[in-house]
Amino acid sequence: MRIRFLLCALLATITIGAVHCYVTDIPKFVKFYEENLRGNLFAGFLTVGGFLLSLKTFILIKLKENVYDRPQYIKRFEKLRKLDSSLQIYAPLRNLSDFLFWSVLATIGAAIAQLSIGLIGIQWFVYAAIWVSVFALCVLVASLLLIKTSLNDWFDFIGEDSRKDDDS
């Protein structure tokens, strides 16, 4: 999980570095941010954060029922546990839960940054507000990829179930 956060922070830092290199008129950039970006970033991240917060438990419960409680997953886990006895059956679900929590926190933090440091019309504060937004966006994409991995397992299990039904 730390590596994902570090990659998100690195990508956000590279983005701000690129913005800083290509911005030639700082006052015009700050004005553009204040008039066009700040409000939209606030509304977007607040909406996504609230949406994720409300769906987090539902997503986790459904994945537990449909992926991690399946006999196919338990068989796969038992095979892997023979290789590494430190594995825990619900560890991927716990990691997803933790990452979704940090995603909610990052998106709400990005929304708050737009209404706090984003209101200060100084170049470096604007960069900081944009950095937080890019970081939150990267964390959201990483969460999406983690959810996609669990869904791929779910679809594999559904496919196995349908092949068993066809063979019967």
C-alpha positions as CSV (number, residue, x, y, z in Angstrom):
1,M,0.0,0.0,0.0
2,R,2.9,2.4,0.8
3,I,4.3,1.9,-2.7
4,R,1.0,2.8,-4.3
5,F,0.9,6.0,-2.2
6,L,4.4,6.9,-3.0
7,L,3.7,6.4,-6.7
8,C,0.7,8.6,-6.4
9,A,2.7,11.3,-4.7
10,L,5.5,11.0,-7.3
11,L,3.0,11.3,-10.1
12,A,1.4,14.4,-8.5
13,T,4.8,15.9,-8.0
14,I,5.8,15.3,-11.6
15,T,2.5,16.9,-12.7
16,I,3.2,20.0,-10.6
17,G,6.7,20.2,-11.9
18,A,5.4,20.0,-15.5
19,V,2.8,22.7,-14.7
20,H,5.5,24.9,-13.2
21,C,7.8,24.4,-16.3
22,Y,5.1,25.3,-18.8
23,V,3.3,28.1,-17.0
24,T,4.7,31.4,-18.3
25,D,2.3,33.9,-16.9
26,I,1.8,33.1,-13.2
27,P,-0.9,35.7,-12.5
28,K,-2.9,34.5,-15.4
29,F,-2.6,30.9,-14.3
30,V,-3.7,31.7,-10.7
31,K,-6.7,33.6,-12.1
32,F,-7.6,30.7,-14.4
33,Y,-7.4,28.3,-11.4
34,E,-9.6,30.6,-9.3
35,E,-12.2,31.2,-11.9
36,N,-12.3,27.8,-13.7
37,L,-10.8,25.0,-11.7
38,R,-11.2,25.6,-7.9
39,G,-15.0,25.3,-7.8
40,N,-15.2,22.3,-10.1
41,L,-12.4,20.5,-8.2
42,F,-14.2,21.1,-4.9
43,A,-17.5,19.9,-6.1
44,G,-16.1,16.9,-8.0
45,F,-13.9,15.6,-5.1
46,L,-16.6,16.2,-2.5
47,T,-19.1,14.3,-4.6
48,V,-16.7,11.4,-5.3
49,G,-15.6,11.3,-1.6
50,G,-19.2,11.2,-0.4
51,F,-20.2,8.6,-3.0
52,L,-17.2,6.3,-2.1
53,L,-18.0,6.8,1.6
54,S,-21.5,5.6,1.2
55,L,-20.6,2.7,-1.1
56,K,-17.5,1.5,0.7
57,T,-19.3,-0.9,3.0
58,F,-21.6,-2.2,0.3
59,I,-18.6,-2.9,-2.1
60,L,-16.7,-4.8,0.6
61,I,-19.7,-6.9,1.8
62,K,-20.6,-7.9,-1.8
63,L,-17.0,-8.8,-2.6
64,K,-16.7,-10.8,0.6
65,E,-19.8,-12.8,-0.2
66,N,-19.2,-13.3,-3.9
67,V,-15.4,-13.7,-4.0
68,Y,-13.7,-14.4,-0.6
69,D,-16.4,-16.8,0.7
70,R,-16.5,-18.9,-2.4
71,P,-15.1,-22.4,-2.3
72,Q,-12.9,-21.7,-5.3
73,Y,-11.2,-18.8,-3.5
74,I,-10.8,-20.9,-0.3
75,K,-9.2,-23.7,-2.4
76,R,-6.8,-21.2,-4.0
77,F,-6.0,-19.7,-0.7
78,E,-5.2,-23.1,0.9
79,K,-2.8,-23.9,-2.0
80,L,-1.0,-20.5,-1.5
81,R,-1.0,-20.9,2.3
82,K,1.1,-24.1,1.9
83,L,3.7,-21.9,0.3
84,D,3.4,-19.1,2.8
85,S,1.9,-19.8,6.1
86,S,1.7,-16.1,7.0
87,L,-1.1,-15.5,4.5
88,Q,-4.5,-14.5,5.8
89,I,-7.7,-15.4,4.0
90,Y,-9.3,-11.9,4.1
91,A,-6.0,-9.9,3.7
92,P,-6.8,-8.7,0.2
93,L,-10.2,-7.6,1.3
94,R,-8.7,-5.8,4.3
95,N,-6.2,-4.1,2.0
96,L,-9.0,-3.0,-0.3
97,S,-10.9,-1.7,2.7
98,D,-7.9,0.3,3.9
99,F,-7.2,1.7,0.5
100,L,-10.8,2.7,0.0
101,F,-10.7,4.5,3.3
102,W,-7.6,6.4,2.2
103,S,-9.3,7.2,-1.1
104,V,-12.2,8.7,0.7
105,L,-9.9,10.7,2.9
106,A,-7.8,11.8,-0.1
107,T,-10.9,13.0,-2.1
108,I,-12.4,14.8,0.8
109,G,-9.0,16.3,1.7
110,A,-8.7,17.5,-1.9
111,A,-12.1,19.2,-1.7
112,I,-11.1,20.9,1.5
113,A,-7.8,22.0,0.0
114,Q,-9.7,23.8,-2.7
115,L,-11.6,25.8,-0.1
116,S,-8.6,26.5,2.2
117,I,-5.2,26.8,0.5
118,G,-6.9,27.1,-2.9
119,L,-8.4,30.4,-1.8
120,I,-5.0,32.0,-1.2
121,G,-4.1,33.5,-4.6
122,I,-0.4,32.8,-4.4
123,Q,1.3,30.5,-6.9
124,W,2.7,27.9,-4.5
125,F,-0.6,27.6,-2.6
126,V,-2.4,27.0,-5.9
127,Y,0.3,24.4,-6.8
128,A,-0.3,22.7,-3.5
129,A,-4.1,22.6,-4.0
130,I,-3.6,21.1,-7.5
131,W,-1.0,18.7,-6.1
132,V,-3.5,17.4,-3.6
133,S,-6.1,17.0,-6.3
134,V,-3.8,15.1,-8.6
135,F,-2.7,12.9,-5.7
136,A,-6.4,12.1,-4.8
137,L,-7.1,11.3,-8.5
138,C,-4.2,8.9,-8.6
139,V,-5.4,7.2,-5.3
140,L,-8.8,6.9,-6.9
141,V,-7.4,5.2,-10.0
142,A,-5.4,2.8,-7.8
143,S,-8.6,2.0,-5.8
144,L,-10.3,1.3,-9.1
145,L,-7.6,-1.1,-10.1
146,L,-7.8,-2.9,-6.8
147,I,-11.6,-3.3,-7.2
148,K,-11.1,-4.5,-10.8
149,T,-8.7,-7.2,-9.6
150,S,-11.4,-8.5,-7.1
151,L,-14.0,-8.3,-9.8
152,N,-11.9,-10.3,-12.2
153,D,-11.7,-13.0,-9.6
154,W,-15.5,-12.9,-9.1
155,F,-16.0,-13.2,-12.9
156,D,-13.6,-16.1,-13.0
157,F,-15.6,-17.9,-10.3
158,I,-18.8,-17.2,-12.1
159,G,-17.3,-18.6,-15.2
160,E,-16.2,-21.8,-13.4
161,D,-19.7,-22.1,-11.9
162,S,-21.4,-21.8,-15.3
163,R,-19.0,-24.4,-16.8
164,K,-19.8,-26.8,-14.0
165,D,-23.5,-26.3,-14.6
166,D,-23.0,-27.0,-18.3
167,D,-21.0,-30.1,-17.6
168,S,-23.8,-31.5,-15.3
